[in-house]
């Protein structure tokens, strides 16, 4: 009996090390960045059983076989829809600036989605501005409303949006609401889904989380886009979830969340609507491609906009590549706002190199963060940034959730993407590249307001932090590619 027990123990040890070696080999042959591979190797060797299970669940980009097959089948009709836009009056590559041209060329090769001009963009930067505008446009809707968000949190003015949607449904407006199942769990546990469905609104949870599903799809893959499209004529997108900040995460001690949304009219609205239609079809198997934009663009007036979606089923890291290209092109100034800053090796290098070649690089992040791991991992990069000349401003007026990049006050990127690996590599995201100096200047002015409400992080002061803090930073730095 003792010999049998010893034999079983020996076989167990051998099996364990074979599994460990197999996972390690798989991590290496995936040929991701060295930092990501090294972090996973640390996890599986220092937390053996937990690390292996974690890698199997969230280590690779698994969309799920049914969704993956459906996405492949969708490429042909959607690609044809986008391809037709190259013949549209609003596609005027000759009007692109120095900044917009290379980004457009990159998106043409990666996404086959053209940039379009003749768009009118209005920057909304307070919760009341944003929610009032959305409610007003919902009240004017005639035919359709399509919405998708990572978080819908009941309470306050978010309930007024829900009431406006129900009233619109009673008028005969067709309404589709796609919400991330994890991010919007408070909403799905509230009375609102039942009320909406009784009114004829289609309410669908995206990427449902369950013990069975996580065996076939990456658990932390999330729908992070923020999209509202009304009558295929008006669109909203940006960083704000469908929440009233006065009622959202008030117990976290970070203050109210600070966000922006863009209200858009023009030819890119149907493009944004088609991105939403893609998400809807992946989740429901129902196809509803919108009508293409009308051929009524006769002048060069308005903003030239490139729509850039990312996520599983699309070219890898496309927004990451666009961001890097924008930083490489900067001549004078870069200003970035992001709530979560855990950069890739390439992004860190692009920022420090820009500062070293004389570009005025400014990073605006919240002083208080709702994610402890991200807070400490982010701080691990401060020394390299400050030493190279990057200016770090820590916003004190709440949790700055705006995601924006302004280059030389002439070109900007605005959307849902955080500057961390989860957003840049994993989630379903949406960014707009706006090639318009007038709009970019408005965005730059808002960023200046953020800086005025921030504390400047001085290098000499930063170097005086305690050894304990340095140790915590370096510990989380090891796992930063996984955050």
N, C-alpha and C positions, 0 to 999 in steps of 0.2 A: 504493500500500500504506500509506504514511504517513497519507494522508487517511482511509483506511478505519479505521486504528487510532485516529486522532483522533476520528472519528465514533463508533466503538464506545465509546471512553472517555467522550465527551460524553453518549451515550445511557445509559451506565452510571451516570454522576453524576446525570443527570436522574431515572432510575428509582429510584436510592437515595433522593434527596430526596423524591420522590413517596411512596415507601413510608414514609419517616420522617414525612412530613406526615400520611399516612393513619392511622398508628398514633397520632400525637399527637392528631388529631381524635377518634379512637375513645376515647382516654383521657378527653378532655374531655367528650364527650357521654354517657359512662357515668354522670356526675353523682355520683361518689363524693365523699368528703370532700376538701376542698382539699389537705390534707396528703398523702393517698394519691396524688392526681392529680399534685401537684407532685413527689413523690418519683419516680414513674414517668417523668415528663418529664425529670428530671435524669438518670435512668439511661439513657434512650434517646439523649439528646443528648451525654452525656459518654462513654458506652460504646456507640457507635452500633449496630454489628452485634450485639454481645453483648446489648445492651439490648433490641433488637427481638426477638431470639430468646427472651430471658427473658420478655418480655411475652406473646409468643404461647404460651409454655409454661405460665407461672404467673401471668399478669397478670389473668386472669378466672376466674370460678368455673365451670369446665367439669367436670360430673360424668361426661360421656360420654353419647352419644345413647341407647344401649341402656338404661343405668341410669336416665337421665332419663325415658325413656318408661315404664319399669317403675315408677318412683316415682310418676308421675302416675296410672297405672292402680291403684296400691295405695291411693290416698287414700280411695276410697269404703269399702272394707271396714274399714280401720283407723279411719277417722273414725267409722264406725258403732259399732265396738267401744268407742271412747272415749266416744261420745255416750251409750251405755247407762249409763255410770258416774254420770251426773247424776241418775239415779233410784236410785242405790245408797244404802243406809242410812248408809254412811260419809261421804257427801257432805253436809256440814253447814256451809254458808257462814255461817250465823248464829253459829258458834263461832269464826270467824276474828278475829284481833286487828287492831288498827290497822295493823300492819305487813303482815300476811298478806293483808288484804282487797284492796288495790290490786294486789298481785302476782298474786293469783288472778284478778282481773278482767282483767288484762293477758294472762295465760295462756289464759283462756277465749276471748278474742277472737283471739289469735294462734295458739294450738295446739288449742283445743277440748278440753283435758285438764283435768278438775276436780281440785281438791285433795281429799284424803281423810283422815279422822281414824282413830283406833283403831290406830295403828301403834306398834310398840315398836322403838326404836332403841338400839343399843349401840355406843358409840364405842370403836374399837380403834386404838391409836396406837403400838404397837411392832410390828416385823416378826414377832416370835414370836407375839404375841397374834393378829395377823391371819392368819398362815399356819396356826397351830395350829387356829384356829377354822374356817377353810375346810376343812382336812383332816378335822377331826372331823365337819363337816356332810356332806362328801362320803362319808365312811364310813357315815353314817346314811341316805344317799339311797335312796329306794325305786323311783322311776319315771324321773326325768329330771334332767339337769344341763345348763344352758346357760351358756357362758362366752364373754366377749369381752374382749380386752385389746389395747392398743397394743403393749406389749412383754411377751413371755415370754422370759426369759433363763435358759437352763439352768444348773444348779449349786445346791449347797446345798439349802435346804428347798424350793425350786421343784421339784426333782426328786422330793421326797416328795409334792408335790401331783400330779405326773404319775403316780407309782406308785399313789396313791389313786384317781385317775381310771381307770386300767387295771383295778384290782381291782373298782371299781364296775361297769365295763363287763362284766366276767366274771360279775357277779351279775345281769346283765340290764338294768341301768340304761341308758337312751338318753342319749347324751352328744353335744353339739354344741359344737365349739370353733372360734370365729372370731377370728383374729389378724391384725393389720395386717401386711401382707407386708414392709414396710420396717422397721418398728419391731421385728419379731420374726424378722428374717432369721437371727440366730444360732440360734434355735430350729429354723427350717426347715432349717438346714444340719446339725443334730444328728441322732442316731439316734431321738429321741423321736417325731417324726411317724410314722415307719414302725411303731414299736412300738405306738403308739396305734391306728393304722388297722388293724393286724393283730388288735387286740382289739375292733374294731367301733366305735371312736370316730370320729365324723365331724370331720375336721380340715380347715378351709378357710382359705386365705390371702385376706385382703381387700385390694382396691385394689393388685393386682399391679403392680409397677414394671417396665417394659420399654421399649426405644427405640420400638417400634411403638405401644404404648398411650399414650405421652406425647404423641403427635400428636392424640389424640382425647379425652384427659382430663387435667385439671390434675395435674402431676407430684407436687406437694407436698400434695395433698389426702389426709388421713390419718384413719383410724379411731382416735380418741383416747379412746373410752369405756373404762371399767373396770367390768365387770358380771359377777357370778356369781349365777345363780338355780338353786335346788335344789328340785325337786318343786313348783315354782310356789308355794312356801310360805316359803322363806328367800331373801333377797337380800343381796348385798354390792355396794357401790359407794363410790367415793371417789377418792383420788389415787394409790393404789399400783398399780403394774404387777405382773405375776406374776414377781417377782424376789426373790431373797434378797440384801439390801443388802451382806452380807458378801462376796458373789461378783460384784457388779455394778459396773462402771466403777471398779474400784479404782485404776486407773492415772491417773485424771483429776486427782488431787490435791485433791478437794473433800470428802473424807470420805464416810461412809455417807449414803445418801438417807433422809430423814425423811418419813414418810407417815402417812396415816390411812385407815381404811375404816370404813364403817358396816355393821353387821349388822342387818338389818331383817326383821321379821315384821309381817304385817298386810295391809290391802287394797292398798297401793301396790306390793306385790311383783309381782302380775300385770301392773301397769302398766309396771314396769321390764322385766319379761319380754317385754312386747309391743314395747317399744323395741328389745330385742335381736332379736325376731322380724322386725321391719322390716329391720334390718341384714342378717339372715340371708337374707331373701327378695331384697333388692336384689342380694346377691352370688351367690346360688345359684338363684334363681327358684323356690325351694320355700317354700310358705306353711305356717305352723304356728302360727296364732294361739292363744295360751293360753286356758285357761278363765278366765272373769271371777272376781273375788274373791267369796267366799261372803258371803251376807247374814247375818253373825253379829256385827255391830257394834251393840251395844245400849246402850252408855254413851258418854260423852264422854271417857273415859280414853284415854291414849295421845297420841302426837304427830300433829299435823295436818301433812301433807306434800304439797307440790306438786312433781310430777315435770316437769322442764324439759329436753327434748332439743333439740339444735340441729344444724345441718349442712345440706348441699345437699338440696333437696327440701322443706325446712321453711321457715317464715317467717324472713326474714333478720334476723340480729342479735338473736334473741329473748332469749338469756341476757344480752347486752350491755344490752338495755333493762331487764331485771329487775334487773340490778346497779345501773344508774343510778337506778331507782326506789327501791331500797333505800337508797342513799346520800342521796337527796333527803328520805327520811322520817326519817332519824336525828335525834334530839333531843339526845342527850348524848354518845354514844361510837360510834366506828367502829374496828374492828380487822380488818385484812386480812393474810392470809398468802398469799404467792405466790412461786414460784421464779423466774418470769420476768415482769418488770414493764416493759412498753412500752405505756403507756396511749394510748387514743384521745384526741383533743382534748376530747370531751365528758366522758370519764372523769376526765381531769386537772382539768378545770374543776369537776366535781362534788366532787372531793376537796378542792381548794383553797378552794372556796366554803364547804364544810362547816366547814373549819377556821376560816375567817374569820368565820363566824357563831357561833363558840363551841363547836362540837362537838370533842371530844377525838379526833382522827384519828390512828391508829397504823398504820404500814405495816411489816410484818415480812418481810424478804427474806434470802436466804442471803448471807453475806459473800463466799463463793467460789462461782462459777458455772461450769457446764460449757460454757456458750456465750459465747465471747469477744464476738461481735457484740452479743448481748443485754446483756451486762454493761456495755459502754460506752454503748450506746443508753439503757439504764436510768438510768445516772448523769447523762445529759443533762437529766433531769427533776428531779433532786434540789434544785437551787437554787430553782426555783419552788415546790416542795413545802415545803421548809424555811422559806422566806421567808413563806409563808402560814400557817405554824404546824403543818404536818403533822409528826408525830414519826416518824422513820425508825430502825428497829432492824435491825441486820445480824446475823443468827443465826450463831453461831460453832461450833455443834455438829454440823456436817455440811451437806449440801445440803438445805435445808428445801424439800420438794416438796409440802407440804400446801397445798391450795387452799381457803381458807375466808374467809368474811366474817361477822362478828358485829355486829349493830346493837343498841345500847343494852342488851346482855346479854340480850335477849329474843327475837331473831329471827336466823336464820342461813342462809347459803347454803354448801353443801358439795358438792364434786363434782370433775370432771376438768379444769375450765377454768382455764387460766393467764390472767393479765391482760396479754395481748398480742393483737395483731390477728389472728394466726394462729388462736388458740383462739376468740376472740370473733366472728370473721367467717368462718372457713374450715372448720375441722375438724368431724367428728362428735363431739359432746361431750354430757355429761349432768351436770346440776346438780339438787340437791334444795333446795327452799326449805322450811326446817323452822320451823313456827310453834308453838314450844313453849319457854317460858322455862326450864323445868328442863333440857332438853337443851342449849339455847343457853348456859346457865350452865356446863355441863360443857365445852362447846367453848371458852368464854371462859377457863376455868381452864387448859385446855391451851395456849391462846395466851399466857396469863400466864407459863407455864413456858417457852415459846419466848422471850419477852421477857427473862426472867431469864437466859437463856443467849445473850443478844445484846449487842452493843456499840451504844450510842446514838450516832447521828451528829449531832454538834454543828455548827450553822450556821457559827460563827466558824472552826472547824477546817476545815470543808469549803471555805470561801472562800479558804483558804491553799494549795489544791492548785496544782500547777505549770501553767504555760501549755501545755505539751505535752499534759497530760492534758485540759485544757479543749478543745484543738483536736481531739483524738481523739473526745471526747464529742460535739462539734458535728458532726463528720464523720458519725458513725454516727446522730446525731439526724436528719439529712436523710433517712435511709433507714428510720427507725423504723416508719413505717406499713406497711412491706413485711415486717417481721420476724415 
